[in-house]
């Protein structure tokens, strides 16, 4: 099985990186997909609060990202929730240590997952990352529907290049009612266990179920870029 490193990355804060990461990890758990999760936000550590099994990395250290490769030795999928303002950290690290060449040796694919809002900073992040990594990475753009419209991104030349030249994919992250997000944060738990909990009313659980179903559908639509690549099934000889 080919390995994959998923970087959930956008230097701009508040676009939904950690919310995506928390629910993506839950998707992996619900579908019994083995993974290693990593949180790099030492200020909030949102991912680790919701999924205690994930590891923590300190990107302020020169060797802070090194443990990812130990995880790739043990797991076919590693998911990293990258803290805000860390784009330059990853670009410098990858360039200095020639990580893309190393990925070819260890048969690892890189996917950059970019949750975006309707602002110039989100577009700039895509431009910076696609200019640097080009076709050496796969790209999944996550339109966080909390922001409703994406006029700046949708009308950009960057989007055309991303979809046409770099074979990127777009998915959507549905809007979850504010009070349900607050309740999940207060309980420090994900949607799956709450679907059976009496802490929510039956209609609130229905809202959570619909949101999760729609979110999981979006993940499945891009699973070829988000999950490890399975080897093709061997042909069965039909001759006796």
LOKOL-574209 format. One record per residue (C-alpha): x, y negated, z; residue in three letters. Coordinates in pm, whole numbers, plus 50000, padded with zeros to 5 digits. Example, Ala and Ser with C-alpha at 12.3 -4.5 7.8 and 13.67 -1.06 7.14 Angstrom:
<sites>
<site><px>51230</px><py>50450</py><pz>50780</pz><resn>ALA</resn></site>
<site><px>51367</px><py>50106</py><pz>50714</pz><resn>SER</resn></site>
</sites>
This chain:
<sites>
<site><px>50000</px><py>50000</py><pz>50000</pz><resn>UNK</resn></site>
<site><px>50138</px><py>49662</py><pz>49903</pz><resn>UNK</resn></site>
<site><px>50172</px><py>49418</py><pz>50190</pz><resn>UNK</resn></site>
<site><px>50017</px><py>49072</py><pz>50208</pz><resn>UNK</resn></site>
<site><px>50084</px><py>48760</py><pz>50410</pz><resn>UNK</resn></site>
<site><px>49786</px><py>48524</py><pz>50442</pz><resn>UNK</resn></site>
<site><px>49876</px><py>48169</py><pz>50544</pz><resn>UNK</resn></site>
<site><px>49573</px><py>47963</py><pz>50645</pz><resn>UNK</resn></site>
<site><px>49731</px><py>47629</py><pz>50576</pz><resn>UNK</resn></site>
<site><px>49638</px><py>47263</py><pz>50540</pz><resn>UNK</resn></site>
<site><px>49848</px><py>46989</py><pz>50692</pz><resn>UNK</resn></site>
<site><px>49538</px><py>46782</py><pz>50760</pz><resn>UNK</resn></site>
<site><px>49358</px><py>46863</py><pz>51085</pz><resn>UNK</resn></site>
<site><px>48984</px><py>46901</py><pz>51126</pz><resn>UNK</resn></site>
<site><px>48910</px><py>47080</py><pz>50798</pz><resn>UNK</resn></site>
<site><px>48813</px><py>47413</py><pz>50959</pz><resn>UNK</resn></site>
<site><px>49134</px><py>47619</py><pz>50947</pz><resn>UNK</resn></site>
<site><px>49093</px><py>47776</py><pz>51290</pz><resn>UNK</resn></site>
<site><px>48718</px><py>47829</py><pz>51249</pz><resn>UNK</resn></site>
<site><px>48791</px><py>48015</py><pz>50927</pz><resn>UNK</resn></site>
<site><px>49073</px><py>48211</py><pz>51091</pz><resn>UNK</resn></site>
<site><px>48860</px><py>48319</py><pz>51389</pz><resn>UNK</resn></site>
<site><px>48584</px><py>48450</py><pz>51166</pz><resn>UNK</resn></site>
<site><px>48816</px><py>48603</py><pz>50908</pz><resn>UNK</resn></site>
<site><px>48989</px><py>48803</py><pz>51183</pz><resn>UNK</resn></site>
<site><px>48644</px><py>48914</py><pz>51303</pz><resn>UNK</resn></site>
<site><px>48567</px><py>49027</py><pz>50947</pz><resn>UNK</resn></site>
<site><px>48881</px><py>49242</py><pz>50953</pz><resn>UNK</resn></site>
<site><px>48779</px><py>49394</py><pz>51285</pz><resn>UNK</resn></site>
<site><px>48422</px><py>49460</py><pz>51174</pz><resn>UNK</resn></site>
<site><px>48549</px><py>49637</py><pz>50861</pz><resn>UNK</resn></site>
<site><px>48821</px><py>49835</py><pz>51044</pz><resn>UNK</resn></site>
<site><px>49099</px><py>49669</py><pz>50841</pz><resn>UNK</resn></site>
<site><px>49432</px><py>49686</py><pz>51022</pz><resn>UNK</resn></site>
<site><px>49613</px><py>49355</py><pz>51056</pz><resn>UNK</resn></site>
<site><px>49844</px><py>49144</py><pz>51266</pz><resn>UNK</resn></site>
<site><px>49712</px><py>48801</py><pz>51360</pz><resn>UNK</resn></site>
<site><px>49933</px><py>48506</py><pz>51446</pz><resn>UNK</resn></site>
<site><px>49850</px><py>48167</py><pz>51601</pz><resn>UNK</resn></site>
<site><px>50096</px><py>47878</py><pz>51560</pz><resn>UNK</resn></site>
<site><px>49900</px><py>47599</py><pz>51730</pz><resn>UNK</resn></site>
<site><px>50064</px><py>47554</py><pz>52069</pz><resn>UNK</resn></site>
<site><px>49832</px><py>47261</py><pz>52152</pz><resn>UNK</resn></site>
<site><px>49495</px><py>47433</py><pz>52107</pz><resn>UNK</resn></site>
<site><px>49569</px><py>47802</py><pz>52033</pz><resn>UNK</resn></site>
<site><px>49211</px><py>47847</py><pz>51911</pz><resn>UNK</resn></site>
<site><px>49273</px><py>48176</py><pz>51736</pz><resn>UNK</resn></site>
<site><px>49438</px><py>48334</py><pz>52040</pz><resn>UNK</resn></site>
<site><px>49156</px><py>48216</py><pz>52268</pz><resn>UNK</resn></site>
<site><px>48901</px><py>48405</py><pz>52059</pz><resn>UNK</resn></site>
<site><px>49119</px><py>48704</py><pz>51967</pz><resn>UNK</resn></site>
<site><px>49353</px><py>48788</py><pz>52251</pz><resn>UNK</resn></site>
<site><px>49528</px><py>49057</py><pz>52049</pz><resn>UNK</resn></site>
<site><px>49692</px><py>48803</py><pz>51817</pz><resn>UNK</resn></site>
<site><px>50051</px><py>48688</py><pz>51866</pz><resn>UNK</resn></site>
<site><px>50177</px><py>48335</py><pz>51914</pz><resn>UNK</resn></site>
<site><px>50467</px><py>48169</py><pz>51729</pz><resn>UNK</resn></site>
<site><px>50641</px><py>47845</py><pz>51818</pz><resn>UNK</resn></site>
<site><px>50717</px><py>47669</py><pz>51490</pz><resn>UNK</resn></site>
<site><px>50921</px><py>47403</py><pz>51670</pz><resn>UNK</resn></site>
<site><px>51202</px><py>47660</py><pz>51694</pz><resn>UNK</resn></site>
<site><px>51430</px><py>47714</py><pz>51391</pz><resn>UNK</resn></site>
<site><px>51362</px><py>48087</py><pz>51415</pz><resn>UNK</resn></site>
<site><px>50996</px><py>48042</py><pz>51506</pz><resn>UNK</resn></site>
<site><px>50863</px><py>48209</py><pz>51192</pz><resn>UNK</resn></site>
<site><px>51109</px><py>48501</py><pz>51196</pz><resn>UNK</resn></site>
<site><px>50884</px><py>48740</py><pz>51394</pz><resn>UNK</resn></site>
<site><px>50639</px><py>48745</py><pz>51102</pz><resn>UNK</resn></site>
<site><px>50878</px><py>48978</py><pz>50920</pz><resn>UNK</resn></site>
<site><px>50881</px><py>49219</py><pz>51211</pz><resn>UNK</resn></site>
<site><px>50502</px><py>49224</py><pz>51186</pz><resn>UNK</resn></site>
<site><px>50521</px><py>49289</py><pz>50811</pz><resn>UNK</resn></site>
<site><px>50737</px><py>49592</py><pz>50889</pz><resn>UNK</resn></site>
<site><px>50453</px><py>49736</py><pz>51097</pz><resn>UNK</resn></site>
<site><px>50142</px><py>49607</py><pz>50921</pz><resn>UNK</resn></site>
<site><px>50024</px><py>49580</py><pz>50562</pz><resn>UNK</resn></site>
<site><px>49836</px><py>49257</py><pz>50639</pz><resn>UNK</resn></site>
<site><px>49956</px><py>48960</py><pz>50846</pz><resn>UNK</resn></site>
<site><px>49728</px><py>48658</py><pz>50893</pz><resn>UNK</resn></site>
<site><px>49875</px><py>48330</py><pz>51018</pz><resn>UNK</resn></site>
<site><px>49665</px><py>48038</py><pz>51139</pz><resn>UNK</resn></site>
<site><px>49900</px><py>47747</py><pz>51067</pz><resn>UNK</resn></site>
<site><px>49876</px><py>47440</py><pz>51287</pz><resn>UNK</resn></site>
<site><px>49809</px><py>47095</py><pz>51143</pz><resn>UNK</resn></site>
<site><px>50104</px><py>46902</py><pz>50999</pz><resn>UNK</resn></site>
<site><px>50299</px><py>47222</py><pz>50936</pz><resn>UNK</resn></site>
<site><px>50310</px><py>47223</py><pz>50555</pz><resn>UNK</resn></site>
<site><px>50661</px><py>47077</py><pz>50542</pz><resn>UNK</resn></site>
<site><px>50778</px><py>47327</py><pz>50805</pz><resn>UNK</resn></site>
<site><px>50677</px><py>47621</py><pz>50586</pz><resn>UNK</resn></site>
<site><px>50811</px><py>47469</py><pz>50265</pz><resn>UNK</resn></site>
<site><px>51153</px><py>47405</py><pz>50422</pz><resn>UNK</resn></site>
<site><px>51167</px><py>47749</py><pz>50584</pz><resn>UNK</resn></site>
<site><px>51070</px><py>47931</py><pz>50263</pz><resn>UNK</resn></site>
<site><px>51318</px><py>47731</py><pz>50055</pz><resn>UNK</resn></site>
<site><px>51614</px><py>47754</py><pz>50295</pz><resn>UNK</resn></site>
<site><px>51587</px><py>48129</py><pz>50342</pz><resn>UNK</resn></site>
<site><px>51469</px><py>48214</py><pz>49987</pz><resn>UNK</resn></site>
<site><px>51162</px><py>48384</py><pz>50127</pz><resn>UNK</resn></site>
<site><px>50987</px><py>48424</py><pz>49792</pz><resn>UNK</resn></site>
<site><px>51277</px><py>48635</py><pz>49663</pz><resn>UNK</resn></site>
<site><px>51266</px><py>48836</py><pz>49986</pz><resn>UNK</resn></site>
<site><px>50894</px><py>48900</py><pz>49937</pz><resn>UNK</resn></site>
<site><px>50971</px><py>49064</py><pz>49604</pz><resn>UNK</resn></site>
<site><px>51216</px><py>49298</py><pz>49775</pz><resn>UNK</resn></site>
<site><px>50975</px><py>49400</py><pz>50049</pz><resn>UNK</resn></site>
<site><px>50676</px><py>49416</py><pz>49812</pz><resn>UNK</resn></site>
<site><px>50477</px><py>49148</py><pz>49989</pz><resn>UNK</resn></site>
<site><px>50226</px><py>48916</py><pz>49825</pz><resn>UNK</resn></site>
<site><px>50170</px><py>48564</py><pz>49958</pz><resn>UNK</resn></site>
<site><px>49824</px><py>48411</py><pz>49971</pz><resn>UNK</resn></site>
<site><px>49773</px><py>48051</py><pz>50076</pz><resn>UNK</resn></site>
<site><px>49423</px><py>47990</py><pz>50210</pz><resn>UNK</resn></site>
<site><px>49330</px><py>47623</py><pz>50199</pz><resn>UNK</resn></site>
<site><px>49017</px><py>47507</py><pz>50383</pz><resn>UNK</resn></site>
<site><px>48941</px><py>47159</py><pz>50246</pz><resn>UNK</resn></site>
<site><px>48721</px><py>46858</py><pz>50308</pz><resn>UNK</resn></site>
<site><px>48614</px><py>46576</py><pz>50078</pz><resn>UNK</resn></site>
<site><px>48918</px><py>46356</py><pz>50123</pz><resn>UNK</resn></site>
<site><px>49239</px><py>46263</py><pz>49936</pz><resn>UNK</resn></site>
<site><px>49456</px><py>46435</py><pz>50199</pz><resn>UNK</resn></site>
<site><px>49305</px><py>46776</py><pz>50120</pz><resn>UNK</resn></site>
<site><px>49376</px><py>46727</py><pz>49750</pz><resn>UNK</resn></site>
<site><px>49730</px><py>46615</py><pz>49826</pz><resn>UNK</resn></site>
<site><px>49790</px><py>46931</py><pz>50029</pz><resn>UNK</resn></site>
<site><px>49686</px><py>47146</py><pz>49734</pz><resn>UNK</resn></site>
<site><px>49912</px><py>46949</py><pz>49500</pz><resn>UNK</resn></site>
<site><px>50213</px><py>46979</py><pz>49731</pz><resn>UNK</resn></site>
<site><px>50169</px><py>47354</py><pz>49787</pz><resn>UNK</resn></site>
<site><px>50094</px><py>47447</py><pz>49426</pz><resn>UNK</resn></site>
<site><px>50383</px><py>47233</py><pz>49301</pz><resn>UNK</resn></site>
<site><px>50621</px><py>47410</py><pz>49539</pz><resn>UNK</resn></site>
<site><px>50501</px><py>47771</py><pz>49524</pz><resn>UNK</resn></site>
<site><px>50350</px><py>47764</py><pz>49172</pz><resn>UNK</resn></site>
<site><px>50268</px><py>48117</py><pz>49051</pz><resn>UNK</resn></site>
<site><px>50469</px><py>48282</py><pz>49330</pz><resn>UNK</resn></site>
<site><px>50161</px><py>48266</py><pz>49553</pz><resn>UNK</resn></site>
<site><px>49788</px><py>48328</py><pz>49525</pz><resn>UNK</resn></site>
<site><px>49550</px><py>48050</py><pz>49628</pz><resn>UNK</resn></site>
<site><px>49209</px><py>48066</py><pz>49789</pz><resn>UNK</resn></site>
<site><px>49036</px><py>47730</py><pz>49831</pz><resn>UNK</resn></site>
<site><px>48776</px><py>47730</py><pz>50110</pz><resn>UNK</resn></site>
<site><px>48513</px><py>47462</py><pz>50064</pz><resn>UNK</resn></site>
<site><px>48396</px><py>47387</py><pz>50416</pz><resn>UNK</resn></site>
<site><px>48029</px><py>47302</py><pz>50358</pz><resn>UNK</resn></site>
<site><px>48030</px><py>47092</py><pz>50673</pz><resn>UNK</resn></site>
<site><px>48162</px><py>46821</py><pz>50439</pz><resn>UNK</resn></site>
<site><px>47878</px><py>46878</py><pz>50188</pz><resn>UNK</resn></site>
<site><px>48045</px><py>46736</py><pz>49875</pz><resn>UNK</resn></site>
<site><px>48392</px><py>46775</py><pz>49724</pz><resn>UNK</resn></site>
<site><px>48386</px><py>46507</py><pz>49458</pz><resn>UNK</resn></site>
<site><px>48755</px><py>46415</py><pz>49486</pz><resn>UNK</resn></site>
<site><px>48867</px><py>46776</py><pz>49453</pz><resn>UNK</resn></site>
<site><px>48607</px><py>46884</py><pz>49196</pz><resn>UNK</resn></site>
<site><px>48704</px><py>46608</py><pz>48951</pz><resn>UNK</resn></site>
<site><px>49079</px><py>46650</py><pz>48991</pz><resn>UNK</resn></site>
<site><px>49336</px><py>46781</py><pz>48743</pz><resn>UNK</resn></site>
<site><px>49479</px><py>46978</py><pz>49033</pz><resn>UNK</resn></site>
<site><px>49162</px><py>47189</py><pz>49046</pz><resn>UNK</resn></site>
<site><px>49183</px><py>47262</py><pz>48674</pz><resn>UNK</resn></site>
<site><px>49545</px><py>47373</py><pz>48708</pz><resn>UNK</resn></site>
<site><px>49465</px><py>47576</py><pz>49017</pz><resn>UNK</resn></site>
<site><px>49182</px><py>47769</py><pz>48855</pz><resn>UNK</resn></site>
<site><px>49304</px><py>47793</py><pz>48496</pz><resn>UNK</resn></site>
<site><px>49682</px><py>47820</py><pz>48525</pz><resn>UNK</resn></site>
<site><px>49734</px><py>47967</py><pz>48871</pz><resn>UNK</resn></site>
<site><px>49424</px><py>48192</py><pz>48880</pz><resn>UNK</resn></site>
<site><px>49312</px><py>48051</py><pz>49212</pz><resn>UNK</resn></site>
<site><px>48973</px><py>48126</py><pz>49365</pz><resn>UNK</resn></site>
<site><px>48717</px><py>47913</py><pz>49542</pz><resn>UNK</resn></site>
<site><px>48495</px><py>48035</py><pz>49822</pz><resn>UNK</resn></site>
<site><px>48264</px><py>47854</py><pz>50060</pz><resn>UNK</resn></site>
<site><px>48239</px><py>47847</py><pz>50436</pz><resn>UNK</resn></site>
<site><px>47871</px><py>47791</py><pz>50525</pz><resn>UNK</resn></site>
<site><px>47761</px><py>47535</py><pz>50781</pz><resn>UNK</resn></site>
<site><px>47682</px><py>47670</py><pz>51127</pz><resn>UNK</resn></site>
<site><px>47455</px><py>47463</py><pz>51350</pz><resn>UNK</resn></site>
<site><px>47654</px><py>47239</py><pz>51584</pz><resn>UNK</resn></site>
<site><px>47493</px><py>47370</py><pz>51901</pz><resn>UNK</resn></site>
<site><px>47576</px><py>47727</py><pz>51808</pz><resn>UNK</resn></site>
<site><px>47940</px><py>47635</py><pz>51745</pz><resn>UNK</resn></site>
<site><px>47948</px><py>47467</py><pz>52086</pz><resn>UNK</resn></site>
<site><px>47788</px><py>47771</py><pz>52252</pz><resn>UNK</resn></site>
<site><px>48040</px><py>48008</py><pz>52092</pz><resn>UNK</resn></site>
<site><px>48325</px><py>47786</py><pz>52207</pz><resn>UNK</resn></site>
<site><px>48188</px><py>47771</py><pz>52559</pz><resn>UNK</resn></site>
<site><px>48157</px><py>48149</py><pz>52569</pz><resn>UNK</resn></site>
<site><px>48496</px><py>48190</py><pz>52394</pz><resn>UNK</resn></site>
<site><px>48356</px><py>48468</py><pz>52184</pz><resn>UNK</resn></site>
<site><px>48286</px><py>48540</py><pz>51820</pz><resn>UNK</resn></site>
<site><px>47957</px><py>48599</py><pz>51643</pz><resn>UNK</resn></site>
<site><px>47965</px><py>48980</py><pz>51630</pz><resn>UNK</resn></site>
<site><px>47935</px><py>49045</py><pz>52007</pz><resn>UNK</resn></site>
<site><px>47682</px><py>48761</py><pz>52039</pz><resn>UNK</resn></site>
<site><px>47444</px><py>48931</py><pz>51796</pz><resn>UNK</resn></site>
<site><px>47362</px><py>49175</py><pz>52076</pz><resn>UNK</resn></site>
<site><px>47378</px><py>48928</py><pz>52365</pz><resn>UNK</resn></site>
<site><px>47084</px><py>48783</py><pz>52555</pz><resn>UNK</resn></site>
<site><px>47283</px><py>48460</py><pz>52595</pz><resn>UNK</resn></site>
<site><px>47122</px><py>48359</py><pz>52267</pz><resn>UNK</resn></site>
<site><px>46755</px><py>48363</py><pz>52178</pz><resn>UNK</resn></site>
<site><px>46636</px><py>48596</py><pz>51904</pz><resn>UNK</resn></site>
<site><px>46607</px><py>48308</py><pz>51655</pz><resn>UNK</resn></site>
<site><px>46957</px><py>48186</py><pz>51743</pz><resn>UNK</resn></site>
<site><px>47091</px><py>48536</py><pz>51686</pz><resn>UNK</resn></site>
<site><px>46909</px><py>48534</py><pz>51352</pz><resn>UNK</resn></site>
<site><px>47089</px><py>48213</py><pz>51256</pz><resn>UNK</resn></site>
<site><px>47421</px><py>48363</py><pz>51357</pz><resn>UNK</resn></site>
<site><px>47352</px><py>48682</py><pz>51164</pz><resn>UNK</resn></site>
<site><px>47266</px><py>48492</py><pz>50845</pz><resn>UNK</resn></site>
<site><px>47574</px><py>48272</py><pz>50874</pz><resn>UNK</resn></site>
<site><px>47802</px><py>48570</py><pz>50926</pz><resn>UNK</resn></site>
<site><px>47643</px><py>48765</py><pz>50641</pz><resn>UNK</resn></site>
<site><px>47694</px><py>48473</py><pz>50402</pz><resn>UNK</resn></site>
<site><px>48050</px><py>48413</py><pz>50521</pz><resn>UNK</resn></site>
<site><px>48140</px><py>48780</py><pz>50487</pz><resn>UNK</resn></site>
<site><px>47998</px><py>48779</py><pz>50135</pz><resn>UNK</resn></site>
<site><px>48236</px><py>48497</py><pz>50045</pz><resn>UNK</resn></site>
<site><px>48532</px><py>48687</py><pz>50191</pz><resn>UNK</resn></site>
<site><px>48442</px><py>48995</py><pz>49989</pz><resn>UNK</resn></site>
<site><px>48434</px><py>48788</py><pz>49670</pz><resn>UNK</resn></site>
<site><px>48803</px><py>48706</py><pz>49719</pz><resn>UNK</resn></site>
<site><px>48918</px><py>49029</py><pz>49883</pz><resn>UNK</resn></site>
<site><px>49165</px><py>49099</py><pz>49602</pz><resn>UNK</resn></site>
<site><px>49361</px><py>48793</py><pz>49718</pz><resn>UNK</resn></site>
<site><px>49301</px><py>48824</py><pz>50092</pz><resn>UNK</resn></site>
<site><px>49362</px><py>49192</py><pz>50167</pz><resn>UNK</resn></site>
<site><px>49650</px><py>49432</py><pz>50100</pz><resn>UNK</resn></site>
<site><px>49656</px><py>49587</py><pz>49755</pz><resn>UNK</resn></site>
<site><px>49563</px><py>49952</py><pz>49762</pz><resn>UNK</resn></site>
<site><px>49733</px><py>50188</py><pz>49519</pz><resn>UNK</resn></site>
<site><px>49512</px><py>50315</py><pz>49236</pz><resn>UNK</resn></site>
<site><px>49332</px><py>50638</py><pz>49305</pz><resn>UNK</resn></site>
<site><px>49491</px><py>50943</py><pz>49152</pz><resn>UNK</resn></site>
<site><px>49303</px><py>51091</py><pz>48863</pz><resn>UNK</resn></site>
<site><px>49146</px><py>51423</py><pz>48940</pz><resn>UNK</resn></site>
<site><px>49228</px><py>51692</py><pz>48687</pz><resn>UNK</resn></site>
<site><px>48897</px><py>51820</py><pz>48558</pz><resn>UNK</resn></site>
<site><px>49054</px><py>52135</py><pz>48411</pz><resn>UNK</resn></site>
<site><px>49036</px><py>52452</py><pz>48617</pz><resn>UNK</resn></site>
</sites>
